[in-house]
Amino acid sequence: MGYRNISISDDVYGLLSGLKRKGESYNAFFLRVFGRKEKKKLTDFAGSWDMTDEEWEKIDKNLKKMWRSWDVRLRQRPFG
């Protein structure tokens, strides 16, 4: 692995120093902040939200109401 030197202003250095964790190298800081994150699939989150049937019914009802409202507004919109 190679290394590169970069120039930054004192202001930027101060900002970075404030964001870096105690004992963390700048290399580790940049990897933590800008490193590639593992992409998760939507199915990875299945079952992670615990709710009652009543809570789900309320959410479902509100979503359907929102979609109906959106559909009506879209149909009323003049095209062309």
SEPAMAR-550728 format. One record per atom (N, C-alpha, C): residue in one letter; x, y, z. Coordinates in steps of 0.05 Angstrom, whole numbers, plus 5000, padded with zeros to 4 digits. Each point is the difference from the previous one (the first is absolute). Layout:
// SEPAMAR-550728
AXYZ ...
***
This chain:
// SEPAMAR-550728
M501749775000 M498350235000 M501850255000 G499450184982 G501550254999 G498750225017 Y501550215003 Y499050235015 Y500250254984 R498350205005 R499950254986 R499950225021 N501350224994 N499850245017 N498050194987 I498350125016 I498150194990 I500350265016 S499450224988 S500150265014 S497250095006 I499650085025 I497450115009 I500650255017 S498050185001 S500450245016 S499849945029 D500950185017 D499849965029 D497149985009 D498250154986 D497149985007 D498949724995 V500749884977 V499149734994 V501249805019 Y502650045006 Y501349825019 Y498650015027 G499250235009 G498550035025 G497449854999 L498650034978 L497449864997 L500449705001 L502049904985 L500549715000 L500849905027 S501650155014 S500949925026 S497749985020 G498050174996 G497749995018 G498149774994 L500149894975 L498349784992 L501349735006 K502750005001 K501549755004 K499749915029 R499849745003 R499849885027 R502750005014 K499950005026 K502550005016 K501649754993 G502550034993 G501749784994 G499749894972 E498250124984 E499549914973 E502050144981 S501249854982 S501750124980 S498350144979 Y501250184986 Y498650134978 Y499249804978 N501849814996 N499449794980 N497549855008 A499949925026 A497749855010 A497550184999 F500350265006 F497850184999 F498850024972 F501750034980 F499050024973 F498749744991 L501149785007 L498849744993 L497249975013 R499850095026 R497549985014 R497950184987 V500750244993 V498150194990 V499449964971 F502149954984 F499649994971 F500449724988 G500649815016 G500549734990 G497549884989 R500349804984 R497749864988 R498449865021 K497550044999 K498249865018 K498849764987 E499549795016 E498849764989 E497150074993 K499349944975 K497350054991 K498249785011 K497850095013 K498149815011 K497649974982 K498949775000 K497649954985 K497650075018 L497950084987 L497550075014 L499149775018 T500449754991 T499149775016 T501749975025 D502350125002 D501649995024 D498650135024 F498150184994 F498650145021 F497349885007 A499349794986 A497449865006 A499949915028 G497950075014 G499649915027 G501450175021 S501450214992 S501450165019 S498350215013 W497650054990 W498250195011 W497749855013 D499950015026 D497949865015 D497750195005 M497649924991 M497750175004 M497549835003 T498050125012 T497549855004 T498450014974 D498049834999 D498249994977 D498550274997 E499350125023 E498750264999 E501850224988 E502550005008 E501950194988 E500349964970 W500249754991 W500249954972 W497550094985 E497749955011 E497550084987 E499850304997 K500950155020 K500050294999 K501950094978 I502449894999 I501950074979 I498949944972 D498949764997 D499049914975 D497750184991 K498250075018 K497850184994 K501050274990 N501950115014 N501150274993 N501549994973 L501449784995 L501449984974 L498049984977 K497949855004 K497949984979 K498750274995 K499550145021 K498850274998 K501850194985 M502649995006 M502050174987 M500149934970 W500149744993 W500249924972 W497550084985 R497649985012 R497650094987 R500150304994 S500950155020 S500250294997 S502050074978 W502249864999 W502050054979 W498949934973 D498649784998 D498849924974 D498050204990 V498350115018 V498050204992 V501450254990 R502050095015 R501550254991 R501449954974 L501149774995 L501449944975 L498050014977 R497649895004 R498050004979 R499050284993 Q500050185020 Q499150274996 Q502150184987 R502449914999 R502250164990 R499950024970 P500050244989 P500050034970 P502749934988 F499949844980 F502549924986 F500250154974 G502450054991 G500450124974 G501150265003 
***
